[in-house]
Structure formats: C-alpha cells, structure tokens
Amino acid sequence: MLYSNVSKGIFQKEYNWGKKLQYIQIGEEGIGRKFSNIPAEAGIESIKTGMNENISVGSARKGRPKIIQGDDKNLYLLISTQGRYSRRANGRIIGVLADETSDEKTDSVEEKMEILDMAYGAYGDAGRVGNWEEYLLKVKDLSAPFTIKIKPSRGACHYLRIETNKQIYYFHTWEEYLAYIDHE
C-alpha cells in the first residue's frame, strides 16, 4: 500500500531506441533543485492523495525503487512538503514525535522508516529563496503507532498519524491532532 499526501501524475517518455517508459517525478529540475524519476509499472495511471490500496513499491533492475501494482503487505509513504511560495520557506520532515502529547521532542525519521528516494524543489530563479522536499519512504516498524511531524514550506506543521493497522490520519494543525489523541 502506498499513502501519498499529494497527487502525482504519470509521465511517459519515449526513447530513441523505441522503448516507452513511464514514471512519477519528485522534486524539480534546475539550479538549487534535485529531481528523481521513479519508474512506474504499465497500467498505473496516477497516484492519488490518500491511500492507494493496490499500488506498492518494488525494485527496478538496478535496485532503485519502482512503483508497481499489487500489495506486498508493506506500507510506503510518498510525502511532499511543498506549500505556497514564501520567501525563506523551508519545507521538510522534522521527525517522528517522541511523545505523542508534546510537539517539542522528535526522534529521527530513520528509526521508523527507510528513505527509498528523496528530492527537492526550490523557489526563485537560482533556488535560493526557499525550498521543499519530497520523500518516498518505507515504514519499517508498525509495532506501535507513531506520528510524523511535517513542516510544509508555508504555514504551520502538519502531523501524519500511522496506526498499527496501517490506518493513516493527516492533521493540518496541532489542535486537530491533540483532539484525535485525546479521543483515542
């Protein structure tokens, strides 16, 4: 299963040797930017916002991630921190909340997830006005629920709650998140 907080279209590219490949793109091309084309299996039309039940991540020939059809029982996340343009905006994943009732302390993302691919985009001609990141992640540990703290390039932090049964909840404010935690 693949959860995405942003929808992504599938691009097709035909090479001069006659092969047509399709992929999703994360990040951007250009100065101060890094993009990555993640190959996508034929038949996948797009990645929608939310849970994509029959889409998973496999490996391409050289070991890079590839978007595939099917479910390998793992949970994958496609996370974008892109927001509206703002000077000195820096969108990123801050970390995993160490204590679900405190917004202050975070643990490293690598403790709960494996980063399969990462790219970034930027604002301004030379990419020096602000930036944002996009990640393809594999959840390693679902033994206990956890929350990812995401700082979009503009606005307050968002919170992505992952439950042990692979249910995912996206909260746009700390107050929304706390209301959910208090209700549990």
C-alpha positions as CSV (number, residue, x, y, z in Angstrom):
1,M,0.0,0.0,0.0
2,L,1.1,3.5,-0.8
3,Y,-0.1,6.6,1.1
4,S,0.5,10.0,-0.5
5,N,-0.2,13.4,0.8
6,V,-0.2,14.8,-2.7
7,S,-1.5,13.5,-6.1
8,K,1.1,12.7,-8.8
9,G,0.6,12.2,-12.5
10,I,2.3,9.6,-14.5
11,F,4.7,10.9,-17.2
12,Q,5.6,8.9,-20.3
13,K,8.9,9.2,-22.2
14,E,9.7,7.6,-25.5
15,Y,13.4,6.9,-26.0
16,N,15.1,7.0,-29.4
17,W,15.6,3.2,-29.3
18,G,11.8,2.8,-29.3
19,K,11.1,1.9,-25.7
20,K,8.3,3.9,-23.9
21,L,8.7,4.2,-20.1
22,Q,6.5,5.8,-17.5
23,Y,7.4,7.3,-14.2
24,I,6.4,9.8,-11.5
25,Q,8.7,12.7,-10.8
26,I,9.5,14.0,-7.3
27,G,11.4,17.3,-6.8
28,E,12.3,19.7,-9.6
29,E,14.9,20.1,-12.3
30,G,17.2,23.2,-12.2
31,I,19.6,25.2,-10.2
32,G,19.3,24.6,-6.4
33,R,16.9,21.7,-7.1
34,K,17.1,17.9,-7.4
35,F,14.6,15.7,-9.1
36,S,14.2,12.0,-9.3
37,N,12.2,9.9,-11.8
38,I,10.7,6.9,-10.1
39,P,9.7,4.3,-12.7
40,A,6.1,3.2,-12.7
41,E,4.7,-0.1,-14.0
42,A,2.5,-0.1,-17.0
43,G,-1.2,0.3,-16.1
44,I,-0.7,2.7,-13.3
45,E,-2.5,6.0,-14.3
46,S,-1.7,8.2,-11.3
47,I,-1.0,8.4,-7.6
48,K,-4.0,9.9,-5.7
49,T,-3.9,11.8,-2.5
50,G,-4.6,9.4,0.4
51,M,-4.3,5.6,0.4
52,N,-3.6,3.8,-2.9
53,E,-4.6,0.3,-1.9
54,N,-3.3,-1.7,-4.9
55,I,-0.1,0.3,-5.5
56,S,3.2,-0.7,-3.9
57,V,6.9,-0.2,-4.3
58,G,9.3,-2.8,-5.8
59,S,12.8,-2.6,-7.2
60,A,13.9,-1.7,-10.7
61,R,16.7,-3.7,-12.3
62,K,19.5,-1.6,-10.7
63,G,17.9,-1.7,-7.3
64,R,16.2,1.7,-7.4
65,P,12.5,1.9,-6.3
66,K,9.8,1.3,-8.8
67,I,6.0,2.0,-8.4
68,I,4.2,-1.4,-9.0
69,Q,0.7,-2.8,-8.9
70,G,-0.2,-5.1,-6.1
71,D,0.3,-5.3,-2.4
72,D,3.4,-6.7,-0.8
73,K,2.0,-6.1,2.8
74,N,4.4,-3.2,3.4
75,L,3.4,0.4,3.9
76,Y,5.0,3.1,1.8
77,L,4.7,6.9,2.1
78,L,5.0,9.5,-0.6
79,I,5.4,12.8,1.3
80,S,5.7,16.3,-0.2
81,T,6.4,19.3,1.9
82,Q,5.7,21.8,-0.9
83,G,3.4,24.6,0.0
84,R,2.7,28.0,-1.5
85,Y,5.6,30.3,-2.3
86,S,7.1,32.2,0.6
87,R,10.5,33.9,1.0
88,R,12.8,31.8,3.2
89,A,10.3,28.9,3.2
90,N,11.9,25.5,4.0
91,G,9.6,22.5,3.8
92,R,10.9,19.3,5.4
93,I,10.0,16.3,7.6
94,I,11.1,17.4,11.1
95,G,11.0,13.9,12.6
96,V,8.9,11.3,14.5
97,L,7.3,12.6,17.7
98,A,9.0,11.1,20.7
99,D,6.0,11.8,22.9
100,E,2.5,11.9,21.3
101,T,1.4,14.7,23.7
102,S,4.4,17.0,23.1
103,D,5.2,18.9,19.9
104,E,8.8,19.6,21.1
105,K,10.8,16.4,21.0
106,T,11.3,14.4,17.8
107,D,13.2,11.3,17.0
108,S,15.0,10.6,13.7
109,V,12.9,9.5,10.7
110,E,15.3,6.6,10.1
111,E,14.3,4.9,13.3
112,K,10.8,4.1,12.0
113,M,11.3,4.4,8.2
114,E,13.7,3.7,5.4
115,I,14.3,6.6,2.9
116,L,14.0,5.0,-0.5
117,D,14.3,8.2,-2.5
118,M,14.4,11.9,-1.8
119,A,14.4,15.0,-4.0
120,Y,13.7,18.7,-3.5
121,G,12.4,21.8,-5.2
122,A,13.1,25.5,-4.7
123,Y,11.7,28.9,-5.1
124,G,13.4,31.7,-7.1
125,D,15.4,31.6,-10.3
126,A,18.6,30.3,-8.6
127,G,16.7,28.3,-6.0
128,R,17.9,30.4,-3.1
129,V,14.6,31.9,-1.9
130,G,13.3,28.8,-0.2
131,N,12.9,25.1,-0.7
132,W,10.8,22.0,-0.1
133,E,11.5,18.2,-0.1
134,E,9.7,15.1,-1.3
135,Y,10.3,11.6,0.0
136,L,9.5,8.0,-0.8
137,L,9.6,6.1,2.5
138,K,9.1,2.6,3.6
139,V,7.7,2.1,7.1
140,K,9.9,-0.4,8.9
141,D,8.2,-0.7,12.3
142,L,4.4,-0.9,12.9
143,S,4.6,-2.5,16.3
144,A,3.4,0.8,17.9
145,P,1.5,3.8,16.4
146,F,3.7,6.9,15.7
147,T,3.3,10.4,14.3
148,I,5.5,12.2,11.7
149,K,5.9,15.9,12.1
150,I,5.9,17.6,8.7
151,K,6.8,21.3,8.1
152,P,5.4,22.5,4.8
153,S,7.2,25.3,3.0
154,R,4.5,27.6,4.2
155,G,2.2,27.5,7.3
156,A,2.1,25.5,10.5
157,C,3.3,22.0,10.9
158,H,1.2,19.0,9.8
159,Y,1.0,15.7,11.5
160,L,0.7,12.2,9.9
161,R,-0.5,9.6,12.4
162,I,0.2,6.0,11.4
163,E,-1.7,3.3,13.4
164,T,-0.6,-0.3,13.8
165,N,-3.4,-1.5,11.4
166,K,-2.0,0.8,8.6
167,Q,-4.7,3.4,9.1
168,I,-3.3,6.8,8.4
169,Y,-4.7,10.2,9.6
170,Y,-3.5,13.6,8.3
171,F,-3.9,16.6,10.6
172,H,-3.3,20.2,9.5
173,T,-2.9,21.6,13.0
174,W,-1.6,20.6,16.4
175,E,-5.1,21.2,17.9
176,E,-6.7,18.7,15.4
177,Y,-4.0,16.1,16.3
178,L,-4.4,16.6,20.0
179,A,-8.2,16.2,19.7
180,Y,-7.7,12.9,17.9
181,I,-5.2,11.7,20.6
182,D,-7.5,12.7,23.4
183,H,-10.4,10.9,21.8
184,E,-8.4,7.6,21.5
